[in-house]
Amino acid sequence: MTTSETSDSKKDSTGAEKVRWDLSDLYSSADDPQLDKDLEELLGLAAAFEENHRGKLKDTLGDALKLESKMTCLSGKMMIYLFLLRSTDATNERIQQRMGQVHEAWSRAAANHLNFFEHELVAISDEEYEKILSHDDNARRHKPMLDQSRANRKYLLDEPIERALTLRAPYGASEWSDYLDEMESELRFEWKGECKTLPEILHVVSNDADGDNRAAALEIFSKGLTEQRFDKLMARTLNVVLGSKGTEDRERKFASPMSSRNIGNQIDDSTVEALHDAVAEHGAVQGQRYYRLLAAHLGKKTLRWSDRNAPLPFVDERIIPWQECMDTVLAAYGSFSPTLRDLVAKMVDRKWVDAPPAVGKGGGAFNYAVLLPNGEARAYNFLNYLGSTRDVMTVAHEAGHGAHGILAAEAQGALMFRAPMAYAETASIFGEMTTFKYLLGKAENDEQRLALLMDKSSDHVNTVVRQISFSNFERKIHEQRASGKLTVDDYSKAWMDVTTAFYGEEGELFSYDNVANLWSYVSHFTRPFYVYAYAFGELFTQSLFAVQEQFGDKFEGMYLDLLRAGGSKNAVQLMEPFGLDPRDPEFWSKGIKGSVSTWLDEAEAISKRMGVI
């Protein structure tokens, strides 16, 4: 049976099969002549940018930013169209070719015509800079972005070197990452006579009610990664990504492999280290506490790795129809903020959502927000909806990203609306929490409450503990890569070292059959140190939730202002109105104690009433 036949069969129907996004009002196809016209216009704007502003930035900074905004919107329109088109048709060589053409042409133009901007900006004296801000409204509006560039001037390389790096960018590590995405979409796993894609086989591993089925599916998945040589491809890709990054980091004199990401996130190294320490010390304990409780409900002393996300024996196993999912998410968002509910509804109504798994479509989920040249803010949601409770939470998660992107783009404009990754997860996790709280309020009995509490605890452990274990894996392999290329076995050893550090030695809580090569399907590793943002965002958001009642009716407006700030404020500034400070090491441990620890207290109490523990 083919994948499409499996997905379209009655038993797997969710009603999401026809929920596909409509990109036709961007362009008609990858060969739309308007793409070429827009690219030609973009290249002309880049040339005009250099002609009008090189050597004159002290006098023209505000106008230069206006033109940069225009270029950002136009390039964003082209790149989002081609990226979204490829995400649902990853093996289409014509789309890949067109993406390459646009990316390469724009990289050349940026290298030749835009590269001077940052060098001239940081060369402006502090006195002259203050004078510019005092009389140039547009420059003053972009002060947070300009300040960030000026504060990090010491990491900037000479202009000819920066130009060369920009010219080479389309042919480097990102190309390997793109190829990895293409190959991932072609992975197939034979399961009980059916051909499963990566999202579909992982759905079995995580959601099948039968523990033997979960274990068998994990074995097929793990062996399939090796048999299809995907682990070798990932190892080669990581060697390129890590090697390239290490070389550039040394030239820029970053303090550590994580420093560039931390600077981009506008948080200092010590704060990020405090996050990692708190999760290793407190989060891992709560994670193991959750798994012991799960094992009790499953009637096991030792869990197989495939049991990690196992549903409880009494959990509702039905497939949740797409419409019910949307009704739930909209009602949950509406219970907190009509503004956010309307934005979520808009994304669906305007066909900015692509929901079902499909042949050629990549795995996972994401949201991509953009500000178009006409001034319209949009947010596209990419999903693989199969009808599980976790899928409902994923819909709530990506909807939060979308609302954040739209609000920030409308408030901040093209150059400052994207929040750094560390707190770009705030709105998405807040959306999940709002949906969880809404469903918990509707629970009719202990079993329903327990199912929700356990599911949310599982999500928290995956978002916080698992992602920080991922981050520690990255720290290991980046350090080791500095001494030379790593093999599949090297990556697998580092993976298991970190796994046992967070989840216990073999046999203590888990058995680790078919686990050693699972690093190879985590595509986030091709974007170094991206993953800690999930833990940061989760605990950042739990801190907000903890003080919500203190502000009463004022909280919604304060929270919407936080979202509208986009990238114009750092984490400390965003939390200041709420009386919170992420620089305080206790901030992170309090986030853990105020969330998963509390949920597990109630889950254990219910379990005792049920006679399970």
N, C-alpha and C positions, 0 to 999 in steps of 0.2 A: 504494500500500500504506500502511496506517495505521501509526502508531508502535507501537500495541499488537500489530498483526500482525507487525511486524518483530521486536519484542522477544520474542514468543512463538514465533517460527519455530525450527525444529529447529537451524538453523545457529548461532543466537545463544544457545541454551539453556545455562545454567550450573548449573542446579539451584538457583539462588537465587530463582527466580521466586515460590516459595511461602514464602519466608522473610520474612514480614511481622510487624510487631510487633502485639501484642494489648494494646489500651488499655482493654479493657472493664472491668477491675477498678478503673479510676479513675472513669470515667463511661461510661454506655451510648451517649451521643451528645451533640452540642452542645446539644440541647434537653432533656437529662436534668434533671428537677426538682431533683435533688440538687445540681446546680451552683448553682441559685438559693438553695437552703437554705445551702450553704456560703458563698456570697457574703454572704447576710444575717448569718450567724454572724461572718464576717470583719469586716463593717462594725460589728457590735456590739462586737467585741473592740477595734476601733480607738477607738470612743467611750469604752469602759471604760479604755483606755490613758491617754487624756487626763484623764479624771475622777480616776483613781487616782494619777497621777504628775505632772501639771503642777504646778509650783511646789513639788514635794516630792522631787525627784530625789536630793537629798543623802541622804535617808532611805530611798528606795525603789529605788535604781538596780538592785540585783540582781533584784528582783521585776519591774521594768520590762523587763529583758533577757529574763526567762523568758517574759513575755507577748509580747515582740517575736519571740522564737523561735517561739512558737505561731502567730503571725500569718504569719510567713515560711513555715512549713511548709504552712499551709492555702492561702495565696495561691500558693505554689509548685505545689501539687497542681493547682489550677485552671488556672494559666497553662501548665504543661508539657503538660497534656492538650490544651488548645486549640491551643497552638503546634505540637505534634506532629501533631495532626489536620490542621492547615492545611498543614504541610510536605508531606504526601502528597496533598493536595487543594486546591492553592493558589488555584484559581479559584472555590471554593465560597463564595458570598456569605453564606450563613447562618453559616458558621464565622467568617468575617471580622466579621460583625455581632456575634456572640457575644463574640469576642475584644475588640472595641471596647467592648461594654457592660461587661464585667468590668474591663478596663483603666481605663476612664474612671471607673467607680464607685470602684475602689480608689485611683486617683489623687486623687479628691475627698476620700476618707476620710483618706488620708495627709496631704494638704495641711491639712485641717481639724483633725486630731486627733493627728498624729504629728510635725508639723513643729517643735514646740517642743523635742523631745528633744535634738537636737544642740546647739541654742543653750544650753540649760540645762547640758548636759554640759560644754561648753567654758568656761562661766562659773564653774564650780566652781573654787575656788582650789586650787593645788597641794597645800597643806597639808591641806585638807579631802578632796581626792581620795585622798591617801595613807591617810588615816584610814578612808575607805570601803573601800579595798582591803584594809586590815588586818583588817577584821571581816566583810566580805561575800564569801563564797566564790564566788558566781556572778559578781559584778563582777570579782573577781580572776581568774577563769577567762577572762573576756573582755578582760583587760587589753591584749593586743596591738591589738585592734580599737579600744578606747577611746583608747589612746595615739595611734593613727594619727589619729583625729578631732581630738583635742586639739592634736596637733602641726601640723595644717593649719587651725587656726581662723581664720587671717588671710584665707583665701580664702572664708570663709562670708559671705554677704550678710545683710542685715537680715531678720528673720523674715517680715515681710509680703511681701518680695520673693521669698524662697525658697518661700513658700506659693503665690504667683502662678505661679512657674516650674513647680512641681509640678502645679498645676491645668492649666497649658497643655501639659504634656508629651505627652499622648495626641494632640494636634492639630498637633504640630510636625514636626520633621525625621524622627522615627521613622515617622510615617504615610507620608511619601514613600518611605522605605526599604521599608516593607511593600508599598506599591504596586509598587515596582520588582521585588520578589520575585514578585508575582503576574504581572506582565508577562513576566518571564523564563521562567516556567513555560509561557507560551503561545508563546514563540518557536519557529518551525519553519524547517527548512532542507532544501530539496530536494536529495537526493543519490542519483544513479543510480536515479531512479524511486521512491525511498523518502522518506518524510517523517521527518526526524530532529529530535529534541529537542536542546537545547543540550548536555547531557552526551554524547549519542550522536555529534554532529558533532565535538565536541572529541576523542572517542575515536578517530575516524578521523584527525584532524589529528595526534594524538600517537602512535598505535599502528599505523597501516597500514604494511605493509612496503614499499609502492611509494611512492617519493618524489614522483612526479607526482600520485598520489592525495592525498598529504598536502597538497601545494601547492594543488591544486584545491579540496580541502575547506576550507583556510584562506581561500581567495579567496571561496568561497561563504559562509563564516561571517562574514568581515569585511563583505562587501557586504550580507549579510542583516541585520546589526546596523543598518546605515544605512537599507536599504530598509524595514525594519520600525520605523524611527525610534527604535530603542532607544538609540542614542547621544545623541539629543536629550533623551530622557527622563532618561538618566543625567546629562547636563549640567545639566538643570534641578534634578534631585534634589541633585546636589553643590552647586549654588549655594545651595540652601536649607540643606543640612547645614553647609557651610562658613561661610555667612553667619551662621547662628544661633549656631554655636560661636564665631565670632570676636567677636560682640557680647557674649556671656556671658563669654568669656575676658577681654575688656578690663575688664568690670565687676568681675570677681574679681581682676584684676591679676596674672594668670599671666605668667610671664617670657617664654613662647613658646607657640605653638600646641600644642607637644608636652607642655608641662609638666603639664597636667591628667592626661594618660595616664601620664606617668612617676610622678606622685604616686600614682595609683591602683595602679601596679605596684610601688610602694615602692622605686623606684630613682631616684638623683639624675640630673639632666640630664647631668652630665659623664660618667657611666658609659655612658649611652645614646649620647652623642656618640662616646665611645671605640669602642663597638661599630660605629657607622656608619663611622668612620674606618678601622678595621681591615678591614672588609669591602671598602670602596672601594679600600684599598691592597693588601691581600693576597688577599681573597676573589675579587675580579674577575680577578686574574691567574690564579688556579687555575681559575676558570670558563672563561676563554679557553683555558687549557691543555687542559681537558677537551674543548672544542669542536674544537680543532685535531686532537686524537686521534680524535674521532668522525668528523671530515671525512676523515681518512686511511682509516678503515675503510669509509666510504661511497664512497671513491674520488673525493672532491671537494676542490677548493681553497677554494671559497666555498660556505657553507651558505645555503640558504633558511631563513627563520624557522621554517617548518613542519618543518625537519629537527632543530630544537632538542632534541626528545624522541624522535628517531627510534630504532627498535630496530636493533641491530647486524645485519648481513646473515645471520649464522649463529644468531641468537637463536631460542629455542624460541617459535614463534608460536601454539602451541595455546591454546585457551581452557581456563583452569584451572577445573575444576568447583568449585562452592562447598564441597563436603565436603572436597575435597583442600586447599583454602585454609584451612578451619578446622582440619583435622588438622595442617597446617604451623604455623599460628599457635599452636595449643595446645601442640604439641610444643616450639616455640621458647620460649614463655613458661615451660613446665615445665622446660626445661633450665636456667633461671636461678632460677625461684621457683615452687614448687607453689602458694603462696598466690595469686600473680597468675594462674596458669593456671586455678585454680578459679574465680576471679572472672570471667574471660573466658568460661569454659564456662557459668557461671550466667547471664550476659547473653543467651546464645543459648538456653539451656534454658528460661528464663523468658519468652521471646519479647519481649525488649527490643531486638530488631534488626529494622530494615526494610531489606532488602538490594537488591532489583532496581530498575532504572529503570522508570518507569511514567508513563502519561499523567496530567498534573496534578501530578506530583511535581517538586519543585525539583531543581536541580543540586547537585553537590558532595557533601560528607560533613560530619557533625558528631556530637558527642556531647553529651548534655544530662543532667547528673546532678541529682538532687533528693533531699531528705530529706522524707519524707511525714509527715503528722500522727501516724501510728501508730509513728513511729520507724524505719521501714524506709528504708534508703538504696537508691536505684535509679540506673541509668545507661542511657539509651536511645541506641542507635547508629543513625544515619541514613546510608545508603550508596547508591551507584549502581553496583552490582557488575556488571561486564561480563567478568570473567575474565582480565584482564591481570595481569602480574607487579606492576605499579604498584597495581592494585586490591587485591592481596594485602597489599601494604605499607600501603595505606590502612586495610584491616581491622585490621592490627596497630596502626596509629596510633590509630584511634578506640577500640580496645579498651584501650589504655594510658590514654587519657582517662577511660574508664569505671572502670577499676580505681582510678585516682587519686581520682575523685569519691566512690566508695563508701567507700574506706578513710578519706578525710578527713572525710566526713560522719559516719561512725560515731565518729570520734575527737574531732571538734571541734564538732559540732552545727550547727544551721542558720545561725548568724550568721557563722561563721568558717571554713567548710569550703572555700569557693571560693578557690583560689590566684589571685593576680593573674596577668593574661594572660602576662606576660613569662616566668613559670616554670610556668604551667599546661601549657605544651607539653613539659615535662620528661618526664613519664611516657609521653606518646604517642611522642615521638622515641626514648626508651629502648626502647619496645616495637618500634619499627621496627629499631633497631640490634640488638636481641636476635634478631629474626627474620632479619636480614641475616647476622649472625654464625653462626647455626644453619645457614642455607642454604649459606654459604660453606664450612663444615666438611663438608658433604655433597657438595660439587662433586667430580666424578670426573675432570675434565680441564681443560686450559688454557682451552678455549673457554667452559666453564661458569663457571669462576672469572672470566674476563674479562667475561662478560655480567653477572655479579653486581656486579663492581667498577664497571663503567661505569654500570650502572643506579643503584647507590647514589651514585656521584659525581654523576650527573644530578639525583637527588633532593636531594642536598646543595646543589648550585648553585641549584636552584629554591627551596629552603628558605632559603638564606642570601643569595646574591647577588641573586636575583630579588626577594626580599621587601625587601631593603634598597634596591634600585632603586625598588620600589613606595613605600617610605617616603620616599625623596628626591623622588619625584614628588609625594607628598602635601605635603612641605615647600614645594615650588615653588608648588603651586596654592593652598595656604592663604595663602601670602605674597601671591600675585597677587590672590586673592579680596578681600583687605583694601582694594583699590583699586576694586572693583566687580565686577559679574557677569562670568563668563567664558563664552565661546562654545565650541562643539564644537571649532573650530579652535584656540582657545587651549589647551584640554585636550590636543588631539592634538600640538601643538607641544611642550608641556611633557613629554609622554610620550616623544616621539622624542629630545628633548634628553637625558633621563635614560637612555634605552635605549642611545644611542650612547656615552654616558659609561662605561657598564659593559661593553658588548659590542663596542665599536669602531665606527669610522665606516663608512658604507655601502661595501661591497666589501672591507673589510679581512678580515673573518671571516664576515659575514652580508650578505645582501641583505635589504632591509626592505619588500618589496612586501606590501601588505595588513596592515600592522602599526599604522599611525598611530591607528586608532580602537579598538584592543584594550583600552584603559583602561576602555572603557564597560561591559564585562561583569564587572569586578572589584568585586563587591558589597561587599567589605571596606572599600572607600573610604568607604562611608556610615557606618562606625564609625571615626572618625579615629584614625590612628596605631595601629590594631590590629595591622598587619602586621609591624612590627619584632619582635613577640613570637615569631614563627616562627624568625627568625634567632637571637634571644636564646636561645630554648629549645634550638635545635640545638647551638649552641656551648657552652651551659651543660651539656648532656647529654654532649657529646663530652669535656668536662673530667672528668666523672664516670667515663666509660668508661676514660679514660686512667689513672686511679688505682685501678681496680677490683681489679687483681691485688695491689696493695699491702696490701689489707685482707683478702684471702682469704675464708674462710667468714663473716667478720663483715660483709662488704659487703651481703649481702642484707638483713639486719636493719636496717642503717644506712639503706639505700635505702628500705625500707618505712616507716621512721620519718620520712624526708623526705616521703614521700607523705602520711602521716597528719597531718603538720603543716598541710596545707591552706594557709589564709591567715593562720595564726598566727605565721609567721616570714617575714622578708624574705629576699632572695636572699643577702645576706651571711651571715645566721644559718644558712641552709640549707647553705651550702657550708663553713662553719667546721669541722664535724667531719671533713671530708675534706681539710682543709689547703689549701683554695682560696679565692680572693678575687676576685670579679668586678669590684671597684673598680680592680684592677690592669690597666692597658691591655694588658699582655702576655697577660693571661688570654684575650683574644679571639683574638689572632694565634696563640697556642699551640693554641687549639681548632681553628683552620683547618689549621695545620701537622700536627697530630696525627690528622687525619681525612682530608679530601679529598686533601691533598697526599700522604699515605702511600698512599692507595688508588690514586692516579694513578701513583705510583712503580711499584707492582706491575703496574698495567694497561699502562704503557709497556714494562715489561720483557717481559711476555707478548707484547705486540704486536711487539716486536723479534724474539722467537723465531719469531713467525708470519711475519716478513718484511714486515709492513705499514708499519713506520717504520724 
